[in-house]
Amino acid sequence: MCGIVGYIGDKQAAPILIKGLKKLEYRGYDSAGVTLFRDGGLFLGKTKGRIADLEGRLQDADLTGVVGIGHTRWATHGEPSDANAHPHSNGSGTISLVHNGIIENYMELRQWLKGQGVTFRSQTDTETVVHLIDHFYEGDLLQAVQKAVKKIVGSYALAVVCSAEPDVLVAARKDSPLVLGIGQGENYIASDIPAILEFTRDIYLLEERETAKVTRDGITIYGAEDRPISREVFHVDWDVDAAEKGGYPHFMLKEIHEEPKALRDTLYPRLSEDGNTMDLKELGLTEESIRCIDKIMIVACGSASHAGYVGRHVIESLTRIPCEVDIGSEFRYRDPIIEPGTYVIVISQSGETADTIAAIREAHNKGARVAAIVNVVGSTISREADDVFYTWAGPEIAVATTKGYTTQVLAFYMIALQMGLIRGTIGEQDYIYYLDALKQVPDQVQAMIDKADEVAGYAAMYKDAKDVFYIGRGLDHALSMEGSLKLKEVSYVHSEAYAAGELKHGTIALIEEGTLVVALATQEALYEKTISNIKEVKARGARVMALVMQGHSDIAEEADHVIEIPRNLSLMAPIVAIIPLQLLGYYMAVEKGCDVDKPRNLAKSVTVE
């Protein structure tokens, strides 16, 4: 997630902006920049790379100025580059802004603005906003911003300056966080509290669809109807470390709470205005090439491979294309059979996973077209793949992936739906039906996050467990693998995932009195079968925690504990059902006193074989 800092007062702004941006480096970024008022105009300096690179670029510049805005960018639209870095300015350089979020209708706005004679200098969605504000500007920056944001579909946190109004910063917010820092004769804007914690502990929290006019002497907040409103001051009493985590005790928990937004950011920018179609042209596949696919091979490592197992089921269900999943570290050593009509999909959060990079090269050597589902723009995998589907999850700091995984799974649903429609394996009405179900998922994920206290109670109950078994059938089996991994990697509790029907083929010998079994039963067609497996382990003394769709209260007769997920199509269950499993792993680790964000022996990005 990108970082925003703004300052207006009587001190030199540049050092404050740079300090604030450095406090946000933990969020991840690939470029940085600042705009300062200087000599009656706006000075803009920005660069691809780190804040140190920005400081190097600015070292010979005149950085005097007591008003300014700064930004660190995590690339979504357009590769990391000087041109795509923020801030962005209008054609005359009189208005400049920084932006967090995603403008979903930017292509439509871009085309309209081009028709008005606007020339674009970047690939970003953000640049459309500054030109839109310029279009509406008639001497009042606040009003221009308020008019512009009403034309925007998507998420935004904005800090805007105008050379004609040197005593004003304007802020606006929808879906992306923004705070306003209160000082004496000076005030601040920031995307997150750590950026300004050194300077003030009194802030206003900007709410949905609100704008604000920030001057040296005060802050005025305007509601969605553009009328001034009052707001209580929030006093920050966290330490700096807690502030970086947004008040959460660990990044892992913070990132779980960010999953609804990450899912929306991945899905909604690709939806049409009426929400009944998707645009996946970024994949670079034509309708003809989709119809010519005879087999799909999914290659990934760790949690990404678990996303691949869900993807295999969804792709085969919706497209009827044969699909197989390979572990990245094994793929090139088994001399995989790749023929004309084979499409390879690789998955990586970081885009730097060594085994997955090697798999791309092996697939290319055998003549395959390769698509990548990846989170990091400009990463090695995104550059080497033929087609790229970016999951706009924002950076993950915790080693154990959460929002990275769920957005990867979401990507498979979107790809499978589009392929199924083009190949005719699902009709237009079914396509809309599935898409409507998919659009419910972010809110349903939030509903499961709201049950965190319930899951925390189970974690406290079973914190001394020596072994935990996860069982499920179909998609639930794919889900069980990721649930088991989450538990073992952060809490160090031994756990295994099994296809529920395989228990009787040897594994059930490990069940003894008090063994915890997490039984996943979200697949309606397999529900009764899974009940039978629950009975088998209960008969041997197991304690069972069952995860089911709402409406299956009867399972309480068989299970010791029941967690219900909101009702949706069984096909859509994995994204929602993984949330309590992520939370279980997290809270078990907390109960055991583990280093949740940095589990022993693990690295965030595995860049060696």
N, C-alpha and C positions, 0 to 999 in steps of 0.2 A: 504494500500500500504506500502511496506517495506521501510526502510530507509538505506541509505549508507553514510558513512563519511570516507574520507581518508586524511592522512597528511604525508608530508615529509618536513623536515626542521632541525632546530637545537634545538628545544624545545622537552620536553618529550611529546610523542604522546598520551599516554593513557588518560590524563585529557582532551585533546582536542577532542579526539574521543568520550569520555563519554559525554562531554558537548554538542557536536554536535548531538549525538543520543537523548539526552534529549530534544533538540529543535524540534525533529521529533516525539516525543511521541504522539502528537495530531493526527498523521496519523493512529494510532492503530497498535498493534503488540502483539506477544505472546512469543517471545524469543529474545535473544540478545547475541552478541558476538564480540570479537576483535581478530585480529592477529597483533603481534608486532615483529619487528626485535629485536633480543636479543642474544648476545653472538655468533654471526655468524650464527644463525639459526632463525627459526620462532617459536614464542610462541603463542599458540592458547588457548583462554579461552571463553567459551560460555555456556549458560544455558537456559532452558525453564523458562519463567516468565518475570519479569520486569527488567528494567535497575538496579533497586536497588538490585535485586537478583544477577545480574552479578557483581555489585560492591562488594557484600558480598562474592561471590566466588573468586574474585580477590584480596581480601584484604591482604592475606598472600603471594601473588605471587610477584616476582621481575618484576616490570612493567617498568623497564628502557628500553628505545628505542625511537628513534626520527623519526621512520617511522612506519606507521601502517594503518590498515583498520578496520572499524567497521560496524555493521549491526543490525537493528531491523527487525524481520521477521513477516510477516502476513501469516500464514500457507495456502498453497494451496495444495502442493503435500506432503502428510504425515502429521500426527498429530503433534501438538506442543510437542517437546521433545528436550532433549539435543543433541541427535544424528542428528536430523533434523535441528537444529539451524545453522545459518551461523556464521562465515565463514566455508567453506568446503576446504579440502586439498586433494592433491594427496596421493598415498599410502606411499610415503617416507617422506611426510610432508615438501617438499621443495617448493611447490607452494600452495598458498592459495588465495581464492577469495570470494567476496560477490556478490550477484546477486539480482536484482529486475526484475520482468517479469515472463514469462512462456515460457518454451522450449517445443514447440509443438511436436517435433520429438524425445523427450528424450527417449521414450521406444525403438525406433529403434537404437539410439545411445548407449543406455545402453546395449542392446543385443550384438551389435558389439564390444563394449569395453570389455564385459565379455569374448567374444571370443578371445580377445587379452590378456587375463589373469588378467584383472582388477577385484578387489574385492570391492564391494560397501558397505558402512557403514551406509547409510541413505536411506530414501524412496523418497528423493527429486529429482526433475528434475535438480536442480542446480549442484549436484555432477557430473553429466555427463560432465558438461562444464570443471570443473577443471581437470578431467581425460583426456578430449580431448585436452586441452592445454598441459598437460604433454606429451601426445602422440606426439605432434608436436614440443616440445621444443628441440632445438638444440643449446642452448647457447644465444638465443635472445628472451626475453619474449615478446616484442612487436610483432615480427613476428609470434611467436607461437599463440598469441591471435588473430592476424589478420587471420591466417589460420583456427583457430578453429571456429570463428564466421561465416565463410563462409559455414560451415557445419550445422549451426544451423537454424532451422525454428522456428520462434516465436519472442518473444519480450525479450529484455535484456538491463539492465544497469549493467556494470561490473566494479569492481575495483579489480586489481590482483597484487599480490606481489610474488617474488621468492627469496629464500635465496641466490642464486648464483648472484643476482643483487641487492645488498642492497641499491643502490642509485636510484632506479626506482620504480614508480607506473605506471601501465598501466590501462587505462580506455577505455571502448567501449560502444556504445549505439545504440539501435534500438527500437523505439516505447516507451521505458520507459525513462523518463527524467534523465539527468545527467548534472551537471555543474562543472566547474573547477575554483577554487578560486585562485586569483593571490596575492602573498605576496612578501615581501622582504627577499630573502634567504629562503623562504618557500612557499609551494603551497598546494592546497587542492583539494579534490574530494568530491562531495556531490550529493545526489539524489534530493535535494531541497535546495533552497537558505537559509532558516532559520538556517540550520545546521552550516553554516560558516559565518553568518552575523556579529557575534561578532568579527571575525578575519579579514575579508576583505569585501569591497563593490565592488571590481572590479573582474569580472568573465568573463569566456568564456562560452557560451552556446554550448554544444556539439550537433551536428545535427545528422540526420538519417545516420546510417551505418558508422559513424566516429569512429576512435580510437585516443588515445592520449598517448604520453609518458610524464610523469610528473616527473621532478627532482626538487632538491632544487633551481636550478638556472633558470629554465624555463619550459615552456610547449610547446610541438610541437603537432599540430593536423594534423591528416591524413584523407584524404577523402576516399570515398568508393573504390577508386582504389589504396589505400595505399600510396598515394603521399602526401608530406607535403602541407598544404594549410594555407592561412592567415585567421585570424578571428578578427573582431573588438571587443574591450573590451566593455562589458556592465557594466555600473555603476549603482548599486542598490541604489535608493533613497527612497525606501519604509521603513516604520517602521517595527518592528519585527512582529507585529500583522498582517499587510498586507502581509508580506513575507510568513508567515505560510499558508496564503490563496493563495499563488502563484500570488499575485498581484490583486486577485479578492476581491471585497468588502465584500463578504460573502462566507462561505463554501457551501451554497446551490447552488449559481451560479457556483462556482468552480466544484461542483459535477455534475451539469448539463453538463458542458463542458467536463467532464470525461466520459460521457455516451458512446460515440462511442468506446473508448478504452475498457471500461468495457464489452461492448457487444462483441467486437472482442475477448477479453480474455476469455469470457465464451464459445464462439462458436468455434473459430478456433483450439484450442488444441484438440478438439474432432473430427475434420475432418480428413479424410484420405489425403494422399499426393495429390491425384488428385482432392480432394474436392467433390467427388461424393457420399461419404458415411460418416457416423458418427460412432464413437465408444462410446457407453454408457454402457460399461460393468461395470462401477463403480456402477450402480444401482443394480447390483447383480441379475437381472431378467434373466432367461433363456427364450429362444424362446417358450418353452412349457408352462412356467408359464405365459407369456404374452398372449398366446392364451387361457389360462384358466380364464382370468379376465372377470367377468360378469358385474361388476359395479365398478365405481371409485367414491370415496367420497373425496372431497377437503376441507380441514379445515384450516382456517387462520383467522387473525384479521387485521383490518384496511386496509392499502394499499395492504397488502399481500392477503387479501380476494378479493380485486378488481382484482389483478393479477389472482386469482383463477377463477373469473367469465369469464375472457378472456380465461383462460385455459380450462374451461368447454366447451365453444363454439368450441375451436380448437380441443380438444380431440374428441368430439362427431362428428365433421365434418370429421376428418381424420381417426378415428378408428371405429366409430359407436358403441362405448361402452357407455351405459347410464352413465351419470355423474351428480353429484349434488354438490353444494357448501354449506358448513356450516360455520357459524361464530364460532370461537373457544370458545368464552365465553358461547355459547348456546349448543354446541355439546353434552357434557356429561350429560346435564340435560334433554335432550329430549329422553333419552334411545334409541339411534339410532339403526336402524335395520342393523346389519352386519352379513352377511351370508358367507358360503364358496364361494370363487370367488370374494369377495369384496376387493378392493385394496384402501387403504387410503393414500392420499398425503397431507402432511402438509407443510406449507410455513412460513418461518420466516427469516428476514434479520439477526437479532442478534443471533438467535438460543436459546434465553433465554426467549421467550415470555411465561408467566406463563400459560395462558389459552390454548395455543397450546401444551405445554408440558403435561398438563392434558388430552388433547384430544388424544395424543399418547398413554397414559396409559389406557385410556378408550377403545381405539381401540384394544390395545393388550389384555386387559381383555376379549374382545369379540372375540378374535382369529384372528384378521385381521393382514395382513402384512402391514407395514407402511413405506412409502418413505418420505424423507424430502428434500425440496428445501430450501437450507440454505446458508448463505454467510460466516459464521464464523466457521472455522475448529476447532474441539475440543469442540464446544459448547454443552450444554445439549441435545438439539434436535438432533444434529448430532450423539451423542453417543447413544441415546435411540432409534432412528429409525433403522429399519432393512436395509434400503437402503438410500443412500445419493447422491443427485445431488448438487454439490457445484457451486454456482454462484460466479465467480471470479471477483466481482465488486470492491474489495478493501474496506477499511473502509469508512463508512459514518459518518461525524461529525455532519452535520446539522440534526436536529430532523426530519424534513420533508424528507422522502425518495424520491430519484429521480432515481439514477442509481441502487439502490437496487431493486426498482420496475421493471424497464425495463428488468433487467437481469432475474428476476423471470418469467416475461412473456415469454422471450426468451426460458427459460428452458422448459416451457410447449410446445412450438412449437417443440423443439427438441425431447422431449419425445413422443409427439403425432405422429410426423413423423416416428420415429423408430417403435413405436407400430403399426402404420398403415401399414408399409411395412411388418412387421412380420406376422400380421394377414391377410394380403392380401386385405385390404380395399383400399390401393393405390398400383399401380404397380411400377416397378422400374423406368420407365420413368417419371411418375408423381412425384415420390420421388425426383429424380434429379431436376425436374422442380421446385418443392416447395423449395428444398434446395438452388437452385440458386437464387430464390427470397429472401430467408432468408439472404443469403450472401450479398445482396445489402443493407440490413437494416442499418448497422453501418454508411455507407457513407450517406444514406438518413437522418439519425438522425443528422449527422453533417450539412447537408444542412439546416435543420430546426433551428439548433442552430445559424447558420449564419443569420437567420432572426430575431434575438433577438431584434434589434432596432425597427423593425416593431411592435412587440408585446409590447415593452416598450411604444410605442406611444399610443396604445390602453389602456394600464394600466393608463397612465396619463389622458386619456380622461374620464375614468370611475372610477377614484379613489374614488369618492364620492357616488358610488352606494350603496344602502341599501340592495338590494336583487339581486341575479344573479341566473338564472336557466340554467341548462345544459340539453340538450335533444339529444336523438339519438335512433337509432333502431339497434337491433342485437348487433354486436360487439361494435358499437358506444355507445349503452346504457351502456355496461360494462365500456367502456372508460370514459363515462361521470361521472361515480361515482368517479373515481380517480381524474378527473379534478376538480370536485366540492370540493372534500376533500382538494386538494392542495390549493385552494383559501381560504377556510374557516380556515384551520389550521394555515396559516402563515399571512394572512391579516385581519382575524377576520370579513370578510364580509360574511353575511349570504348567503349561496347558497345551492341549492338542485339539485339533478339529477333525471331525470324522463325518462322512456321509452316514446319516442315522441308520440306514439299512445295513451298513457294514459292521455294526456293533457286534452282532452275533457271530461274526467271522473271526473272532479272536480278541477284539478290544474289550469286550464286556468283562473279560477276566481281570481287568484293572479296576473295576468298580468294586468299592467296598463301603462299609458303613460310614456315612457322613461325607462321601465324595461329592463335590459340587459338580452338577451337570447343567450347563446352560443350553436349553433346548429351544431352537428357533422353529416356530410353526406359523410363519406368515403366509405360506403358500396354500391357498384354499383347497386346491385339488389334491394336495398331499397332507392335509391337516390330520385326517384320521390315521394315516400311516404313521405320522410322527407321534401321535398319541400312543400308539402301540409301542413305539420305542421308548417313550417316557415310562410306560408301565414296566417295561423290561428292566430299566435301571432302578426304578423305585423298588422293584421286587428284590433287588440286591443291595438295598440300603442307601442308595444315592439320595442326595438332596437336590431338588430340581427347581431351577429358575427358568420359567417359560416366557417366551416373547411371542405375542400373538396380535392379530388384528382385533380392534375393538369389536365386541359382540360375541366373543368366545368365552363367556364367563364360565362355561362348563369345564374348562381346563383346570379351574381351581380345585376340582375334585381329585386331580392327578398330580398337580405341581404344588410345591411348597410356597413359591412366590410367582406372581404373574405381573408382567409388564405389558401394557397394551399400547399399540401404536395406532394413530388415527387411520380410519378405514380408507382405503384407496384400492386401485387395481393391484392384484398380487404382483404383477410384473414390476410395479413401481416401489415395492416394499423395501428393497435393499438400502436405498439412500436414507430412508427414514429410520429403518431398524438398526443401522450401524450406530446411531447416536447413543443409545443407552449402553452399547458395548464399549464405545470409546470412553464414556463416562465411568463405566465400571473399571476399566483399566486405569484410568486417571485416579479415581478415588482409592482404589486398592493400593496404588503406589504411594499416595499421600498417607494412608493409614500405616504403611510400612516404613515411612520416612525416607523414601527413595528420592533421588535427584530427578524429578519428573521430566524436566526439559532437556536434560543431558544424561540419558541412560548410559550405564557403563558399557564400554567397548563399542559403542555405536557412533556413527557420524551421520550428519544430515545428508550429505551428498557423497555417494560412494564412487570416487573417481579413480579407483584402482581395481584391477581384476581380483 
